[in-house]
């Protein structure tokens, strides 16, 4: 059904395609043979700096190509991979150092050994050992530390190999930073398991130019980058592009239509979560909001409309999918998350007549104003129907009387707040859903997967 370890991917492709280009980033390129050599050298360096089976190796920033090599090398050393963005605030980073207790911290070309006591080791088989860590976006409070086994790390590649025929000319463009575990798995790891060439995006590089010159056949993206390609890359030639998977946030119908019209490609929307560790359901590429579960996945909805994800119990994929091992250092949240052999998400949804999933929003993102639950997604969608509004983020602000007020941050085509925006919303929303404050920003601050960072960051422009 797929490789049995991340290291097996490297070894197999080195043997099958030694001279095929594996990784490209800026002016750098490595064949599968050169990549395997670099991974072995990096793994030796990690061991020399104290990395041991079950210990955590934490990467802070770094070039995309180095992050991929580091991920593969960390698994070769049987250590647990974790990474953060280079621009992470010092307070948050120091908090993660305390919680993760890494043995090795890698910043750029420097690996630092730390006296660490933490070892993440399980007792029931190599594929069940902790292998990778996903940090939630941390839009509210400290990020949750989501621990995954190697079985989980391999799942996206396994489903890709089983459902999408492998072609010899595949070039997978990954314009997102691989410091996110989700991006690392659905991007480079899946592409390498397919024997494809991975095209990474250097910081500051022109998105449209790299897409045009790379000859990319596949791309993983978020709606924000699709918007940038439509708006800012009118002359981009992407004639080789055959398939785009977009996730991280809902792709609005108008953006989807404009992207497909512009690039004439198959756009597939994906729903997933860090605890899965990636996508669990996808659209059929027709623009429908309904999503079909991926092989091995069974999706149900509780009476409270909470989405639950479990492995299927019949067929060749029975009991193959496994969720996260849990949240590091947070047994109470882990207990709330894990339900039987699956997970109960914070997302709300419904199952349509065809058995497909329709996602409505997040339960924990609901704004409670005067005791009334209000969906920020509904307000965001109403704002985005205004011809001058390019993007919108809606969230709660504390209020002594009502508990919460509704605030909105918008990006407009003119750079100014349309004077009639509240009047416009009154024709589309109930009065109690109209934002008390609407502010214009140059862009919506987002995490690595394109999700808005709510709170004061939206006003600090």
C-alpha positions as CSV (number, residue, x, y, z in Angstrom):
1,X,0.0,0.0,0.0
2,X,3.0,2.2,0.4
3,X,6.4,2.7,2.0
4,X,6.9,1.4,5.6
5,X,9.1,4.2,6.7
6,X,10.3,7.7,5.7
7,X,13.9,6.3,5.3
8,X,12.6,3.6,3.0
9,X,11.3,6.4,0.6
10,X,14.8,7.8,0.4
11,X,16.5,4.4,-0.1
12,X,14.0,3.2,-2.6
13,X,14.1,6.3,-4.8
14,X,17.9,6.5,-4.6
15,X,18.0,3.0,-6.0
16,X,15.2,3.4,-8.6
17,X,16.0,7.0,-9.8
18,X,19.5,8.0,-8.7
19,X,20.0,10.6,-11.4
20,X,16.4,12.1,-11.4
21,X,16.1,15.5,-9.8
22,X,14.6,15.1,-6.4
23,X,14.7,18.6,-4.9
24,X,14.9,22.1,-6.5
25,X,15.0,25.4,-4.7
26,X,16.3,28.6,-6.2
27,X,19.5,27.8,-8.0
28,X,20.1,24.6,-6.0
29,X,19.1,21.1,-7.2
30,X,19.7,17.6,-5.9
31,X,19.3,14.3,-7.6
32,X,17.8,11.4,-5.6
33,X,21.4,10.1,-5.1
34,X,22.7,13.5,-4.0
35,X,19.7,13.9,-1.7
36,X,20.3,10.5,0.0
37,X,24.0,11.4,0.5
38,X,23.0,14.8,2.1
39,X,20.4,13.0,4.3
40,X,23.0,10.5,5.6
41,X,25.5,13.3,6.3
42,X,22.9,15.4,8.1
43,X,21.7,12.3,10.2
44,X,25.3,11.7,11.3
45,X,25.6,15.4,12.3
46,X,22.4,15.1,14.3
47,X,23.6,12.0,16.1
48,X,26.9,13.7,16.8
49,X,25.0,16.6,18.4
50,X,23.1,14.2,20.7
51,X,20.0,13.1,18.7
52,X,18.8,9.8,19.9
53,X,15.7,7.6,19.2
54,X,12.7,9.3,20.7
55,X,14.4,12.6,21.3
56,X,13.1,15.8,19.7
57,X,15.0,17.8,17.0
58,X,13.6,21.3,16.6
59,X,14.2,23.4,13.5
60,X,13.9,27.1,13.6
61,X,13.5,28.6,10.2
62,X,16.0,27.6,7.5
63,X,15.9,27.3,3.7
64,X,13.1,25.1,2.4
65,X,15.5,22.6,0.9
66,X,17.4,22.3,4.2
67,X,14.2,21.8,6.1
68,X,13.3,18.8,3.8
69,X,16.8,17.3,4.2
70,X,16.5,17.9,8.0
71,X,13.2,16.1,8.2
72,X,14.4,13.1,6.3
73,X,17.6,13.0,8.4
74,X,15.8,13.4,11.7
75,X,13.7,10.3,10.8
76,X,16.9,8.5,9.7
77,X,18.3,9.2,13.2
78,X,14.9,7.9,14.6
79,X,14.4,11.2,16.3
80,X,11.1,13.2,16.4
81,X,10.9,16.2,14.0
82,X,9.4,19.6,14.9
83,X,9.8,23.0,13.3
84,X,8.8,26.6,13.8
85,X,8.7,29.6,11.6
86,X,11.9,31.8,11.6
87,X,9.9,34.9,12.7
88,X,8.4,33.3,15.8
89,X,8.3,35.6,18.8
90,X,11.0,35.0,21.5
91,X,8.4,34.4,24.3
92,X,6.5,31.9,22.2
93,X,9.7,30.1,21.1
94,X,11.1,29.9,24.7
95,X,7.7,28.5,25.8
96,X,8.0,25.8,23.1
97,X,11.6,25.0,24.2
98,X,10.3,24.3,27.6
99,X,7.4,22.2,26.4
100,X,9.2,20.3,23.7
101,X,12.5,19.9,25.6
102,X,14.4,19.2,22.3
103,X,17.8,17.5,22.4
104,X,19.0,19.4,19.3
105,X,17.9,22.8,18.0
106,X,18.8,23.6,14.4
107,X,18.9,27.3,13.3
108,X,20.2,27.8,9.8
109,X,23.5,25.9,9.5
110,X,24.0,25.6,13.3
111,X,22.9,22.6,15.4
112,X,23.0,23.1,19.2
113,X,23.0,20.2,21.7
114,X,20.8,20.7,24.8
115,X,20.6,18.7,28.0
116,X,17.2,17.2,27.4
117,X,15.4,14.6,29.6
118,X,12.4,14.1,27.3
119,X,12.2,10.9,25.2
120,X,9.0,10.2,23.3
121,X,9.0,6.4,23.0
122,X,6.1,4.0,22.6
123,X,6.2,0.3,23.3
124,X,4.2,-1.4,20.6
125,X,6.0,-1.4,17.3
126,X,8.3,0.9,15.3
127,X,5.5,2.5,13.2
128,X,3.8,3.5,16.4
129,X,6.8,5.4,17.9
130,X,6.4,9.2,17.9
131,X,8.0,10.5,14.8
132,X,6.8,14.0,14.0
133,X,5.2,17.0,15.7
134,X,2.6,19.4,14.3
135,X,2.1,22.7,16.0
136,X,-1.4,24.1,15.7
137,X,-1.5,27.6,14.4
138,X,-2.0,29.0,17.9
139,X,-4.5,31.6,16.8
140,X,-5.9,31.6,20.4
141,X,-3.5,30.8,23.3
142,X,-0.4,28.6,23.1
143,X,-0.1,26.2,20.2
144,X,-1.2,22.6,20.8
145,X,1.7,20.1,20.3
146,X,0.2,17.3,18.2
147,X,2.3,14.1,18.2
148,X,2.2,11.7,15.2
149,X,3.6,8.2,14.6
150,X,5.6,7.2,11.5
151,X,2.4,5.5,10.4
152,X,0.7,8.9,10.4
153,X,3.6,10.5,8.5
154,X,3.3,8.0,5.7
155,X,-0.5,8.1,5.4
156,X,-0.8,11.0,2.9
157,X,1.8,9.4,0.6
158,X,0.0,6.0,0.8
159,X,-3.4,7.4,-0.2
160,X,-1.8,9.4,-3.0
161,X,0.0,6.3,-4.4
162,X,-3.3,4.3,-4.2
163,X,-5.6,6.9,-5.7
164,X,-3.6,8.9,-8.3
165,X,-1.6,7.1,-11.0
166,X,2.2,7.9,-10.9
167,X,3.6,9.5,-14.1
168,X,7.2,9.8,-15.0
169,X,7.2,13.6,-15.6
170,X,5.7,14.8,-12.3
171,X,7.0,18.0,-10.8
172,X,5.3,19.0,-7.6
173,X,5.3,22.7,-6.7
174,X,5.3,23.4,-2.9
175,X,5.0,27.2,-2.5
176,X,4.2,26.8,1.3
177,X,6.9,26.6,3.9
178,X,7.7,23.0,4.9
179,X,8.2,24.1,8.6
180,X,4.6,22.9,8.9
181,X,4.3,19.1,9.3
182,X,1.1,19.1,7.2
183,X,2.9,20.9,4.3
184,X,5.9,18.6,4.7
185,X,3.8,15.5,4.4
186,X,1.3,16.5,1.6
187,X,4.1,18.3,-0.3
188,X,7.7,17.0,-0.3
189,X,7.2,13.6,1.4
190,X,4.3,12.6,-0.9
191,X,6.1,13.8,-4.0
192,X,9.3,11.9,-3.1
193,X,7.3,8.8,-2.4
194,X,6.0,9.1,-6.0
195,X,9.5,9.6,-7.4
196,X,8.6,13.1,-8.5
197,X,10.7,16.3,-8.6
198,X,9.9,18.7,-5.7
199,X,10.0,22.4,-6.6
200,X,10.3,24.5,-3.5
201,X,9.8,28.2,-3.2
202,X,12.6,30.3,-1.8
203,X,11.6,33.2,0.5
204,X,11.1,36.3,-1.5
205,X,10.9,34.5,-4.8
206,X,8.2,35.5,-7.3
207,X,5.4,32.9,-6.9
208,X,4.1,33.3,-10.5
209,X,7.6,33.2,-12.1
210,X,8.6,30.0,-10.2
211,X,5.3,28.3,-11.2
212,X,5.9,29.3,-14.8
213,X,9.5,28.3,-15.1
214,X,9.3,25.1,-13.0
215,X,7.0,23.2,-15.4
216,X,5.0,22.1,-12.4
217,X,2.4,19.5,-13.0
218,X,1.1,19.4,-9.4
219,X,0.7,22.0,-6.7
220,X,-0.4,22.1,-3.1
221,X,-1.6,25.5,-1.9
222,X,-3.9,27.6,0.2
223,X,-6.6,30.0,-1.0
224,X,-4.4,33.0,-0.2
225,X,-1.8,31.9,-2.8
226,X,-4.5,31.1,-5.3
227,X,-5.7,34.6,-4.9
228,X,-2.2,36.0,-5.4
229,X,-1.7,34.0,-8.6
230,X,-5.0,35.2,-10.0
231,X,-4.5,38.9,-9.0
232,X,-0.8,39.4,-9.4
233,X,0.4,36.8,-12.0
234,X,-1.7,37.6,-15.0
235,X,1.0,36.6,-17.4
236,X,2.0,33.4,-15.6
237,X,2.3,30.5,-18.0
238,X,1.2,27.3,-16.2
239,X,0.3,25.1,-19.2
240,X,1.8,22.0,-17.5
241,X,-0.3,22.3,-14.4
242,X,-2.7,19.4,-14.2
243,X,-3.8,19.2,-10.5
244,X,-4.0,21.6,-7.6
245,X,-4.9,20.6,-4.1
246,X,-6.0,23.5,-1.9
247,X,-6.6,23.3,1.8
248,X,-6.1,25.2,5.1
249,X,-9.3,27.3,4.6
250,X,-12.4,27.3,2.5
251,X,-11.8,28.3,-1.1
252,X,-14.6,30.7,-2.0
253,X,-16.6,29.8,-5.1
254,X,-15.7,33.0,-6.9
255,X,-11.9,32.5,-6.3
256,X,-12.2,28.9,-7.4
257,X,-14.0,29.9,-10.6
258,X,-11.4,32.6,-11.4
259,X,-8.5,30.3,-10.7
260,X,-9.8,27.5,-12.9
261,X,-10.7,29.9,-15.7
262,X,-7.3,31.5,-15.5
263,X,-5.2,28.3,-15.3
264,X,-7.5,25.7,-16.8
265,X,-6.6,23.0,-14.3
266,X,-8.2,20.5,-11.9
267,X,-8.7,22.2,-8.6
268,X,-9.4,19.9,-5.7
269,X,-10.4,21.2,-2.3
270,X,-9.3,19.3,0.8
271,X,-10.6,19.2,4.4
272,X,-8.2,18.1,7.1
273,X,-6.7,18.9,10.4
274,X,-3.3,18.7,12.1
275,X,-4.6,15.8,14.3
276,X,-5.3,13.7,11.2
277,X,-2.4,14.7,10.3
278,X,-3.6,16.0,6.9
279,X,-6.6,15.9,4.6
280,X,-9.4,13.3,5.3
281,X,-11.9,14.4,2.6
282,X,-11.7,16.0,-0.8
283,X,-14.0,17.6,-3.4
284,X,-14.6,16.1,-6.8
285,X,-13.1,19.1,-8.6
286,X,-16.5,20.4,-9.9
287,X,-16.9,23.3,-7.4
288,X,-19.3,21.5,-5.1
289,X,-18.9,22.2,-1.4
290,X,-19.5,18.5,-0.6
291,X,-16.4,16.4,0.2
292,X,-15.9,12.7,-0.2
293,X,-13.8,10.9,2.5
294,X,-10.4,9.6,1.4
295,X,-9.8,5.8,1.3
296,X,-9.8,4.3,4.7
297,X,-11.7,7.3,6.3
298,X,-15.2,7.2,7.7
299,X,-16.7,10.6,8.6
300,X,-19.8,11.0,10.8
301,X,-21.5,14.0,12.4
302,X,-22.8,14.0,16.0
303,X,-26.2,15.4,17.1
304,X,-24.3,18.6,18.0
305,X,-23.1,18.7,14.4
306,X,-19.5,18.0,15.5
307,X,-17.5,16.2,12.8
308,X,-15.9,12.9,13.8
309,X,-13.2,11.0,11.8
310,X,-12.7,7.2,12.2
311,X,-11.0,4.5,10.1
312,X,-13.2,2.4,7.9
313,X,-14.0,-1.1,9.3
314,X,-14.4,-3.0,6.1
315,X,-12.5,-3.5,2.8
316,X,-8.8,-3.4,2.1
317,X,-8.4,-0.1,3.9
318,X,-10.0,-1.3,7.1
319,X,-8.4,0.0,10.3
320,X,-5.4,1.4,8.3
321,X,-5.9,5.1,9.1
322,X,-4.8,6.2,12.5
323,X,-5.1,9.7,14.1
324,X,-2.6,11.5,16.3
325,X,-1.1,9.8,19.3
326,X,-2.3,12.8,21.3
327,X,-1.3,16.2,22.6
328,X,2.1,16.4,24.3
329,X,1.7,17.2,28.0
330,X,-2.1,17.7,27.7
331,X,-3.9,14.5,28.7
332,X,-7.3,16.3,29.3
333,X,-7.4,17.7,25.7
334,X,-6.2,14.3,24.4
335,X,-9.0,12.6,26.2
336,X,-11.6,15.0,24.7
337,X,-10.1,14.6,21.2
338,X,-9.7,10.8,20.9
339,X,-13.0,8.9,20.6
340,X,-12.5,5.2,20.2
341,X,-10.1,4.7,17.3
342,X,-10.8,8.1,15.9
343,X,-11.1,11.8,16.7
344,X,-13.9,14.2,17.5
345,X,-13.0,17.5,15.9
346,X,-14.0,21.1,16.8
347,X,-15.5,21.5,13.3
348,X,-19.2,21.6,12.6
349,X,-20.7,20.0,9.5
350,X,-23.4,17.8,8.0
351,X,-23.7,14.8,5.7
352,X,-25.6,15.4,2.5
353,X,-27.9,12.9,0.7
354,X,-25.0,11.4,-1.2
355,X,-23.0,10.7,2.0
356,X,-20.6,13.6,1.5
357,X,-19.4,16.0,4.1
358,X,-20.3,19.7,4.1
359,X,-18.2,21.7,6.5
360,X,-19.9,24.7,8.2
361,X,-17.2,26.1,10.5
362,X,-15.6,25.6,13.9
363,X,-17.4,25.2,17.1
364,X,-14.6,26.9,19.1
365,X,-14.7,29.9,16.7
366,X,-18.3,30.8,17.4
367,X,-18.8,34.3,18.7
368,X,-21.2,34.4,21.7
369,X,-22.8,37.9,21.7
370,X,-25.4,38.4,24.4
371,X,-25.9,34.7,24.7
372,X,-26.4,34.2,21.0
373,X,-24.0,32.0,19.0
374,X,-22.9,33.7,15.8
375,X,-20.8,32.1,13.1
376,X,-17.8,34.3,11.9
377,X,-17.7,32.3,8.7
378,X,-21.2,33.5,7.7
379,X,-20.2,37.1,8.2
380,X,-16.9,36.6,6.3
381,X,-18.7,35.2,3.4
382,X,-21.2,38.1,3.4
383,X,-18.4,40.6,3.5
384,X,-16.6,38.9,0.6
385,X,-19.6,39.3,-1.7
386,X,-19.0,43.1,-1.7
387,X,-17.2,44.0,-4.9
388,X,-14.5,46.1,-3.0
389,X,-13.7,43.4,-0.4
390,X,-10.8,41.1,-1.4
391,X,-10.4,39.3,2.0
392,X,-12.1,39.3,5.4
393,X,-11.5,37.9,8.8
394,X,-14.2,38.1,11.6
395,X,-13.6,37.4,15.2
396,X,-14.7,38.3,18.8
397,X,-13.6,41.2,20.9
398,X,-14.3,41.2,24.7
399,X,-17.3,43.3,25.9
400,X,-18.3,43.8,29.5
401,X,-22.0,43.9,28.7
402,X,-22.5,41.5,25.8
403,X,-19.6,39.2,26.5
404,X,-18.3,39.7,23.0
405,X,-18.6,42.1,20.1
406,X,-18.1,41.3,16.5
407,X,-15.0,42.7,14.8
408,X,-13.9,42.5,11.2
409,X,-10.7,43.1,9.4
410,X,-10.9,43.5,5.6
411,X,-8.5,43.9,2.7
412,X,-10.1,46.0,0.0
413,X,-9.2,46.7,-3.6
414,X,-9.1,50.5,-2.9
415,X,-7.3,50.4,0.4
416,X,-10.2,52.1,2.2
417,X,-13.2,50.9,4.1
418,X,-16.3,51.2,1.9
419,X,-18.5,53.7,3.5
420,X,-21.7,51.7,2.9
421,X,-20.3,48.4,4.1
422,X,-22.6,48.1,7.1
423,X,-25.6,49.2,5.0
424,X,-24.6,46.5,2.5
425,X,-24.4,43.8,5.2
426,X,-27.9,44.8,6.6
427,X,-29.4,43.4,3.4
428,X,-27.6,40.1,3.9
429,X,-27.4,39.5,7.7
430,X,-29.5,39.9,10.8
431,X,-28.8,43.1,12.7
432,X,-27.1,41.3,15.6
433,X,-24.6,39.9,13.2
434,X,-23.3,43.2,11.9
435,X,-19.7,43.9,13.0
436,X,-19.3,46.7,15.6
437,X,-15.9,47.5,14.1
438,X,-14.6,47.1,10.6
439,X,-10.9,48.0,9.9
440,X,-8.9,47.9,6.7
441,X,-5.5,46.2,6.6
442,X,-3.0,45.7,3.9
443,X,-3.2,42.0,4.4
444,X,-4.7,39.4,6.8
445,X,-2.0,38.1,9.1
446,X,-1.9,34.3,8.6
447,X,-0.1,31.2,9.9
448,X,1.9,28.8,7.6
449,X,-1.3,27.1,6.4
450,X,-3.1,30.3,5.5
451,X,-5.3,30.5,8.5
452,X,-5.9,34.0,10.0
453,X,-4.1,34.9,13.2
454,X,-6.9,36.5,15.1
455,X,-6.7,39.1,17.9
456,X,-4.6,42.2,18.2
457,X,-2.3,41.1,15.3
458,X,-5.1,42.1,12.9
459,X,-4.9,45.7,14.1
460,X,-1.1,46.0,14.3
461,X,-0.6,47.0,10.7
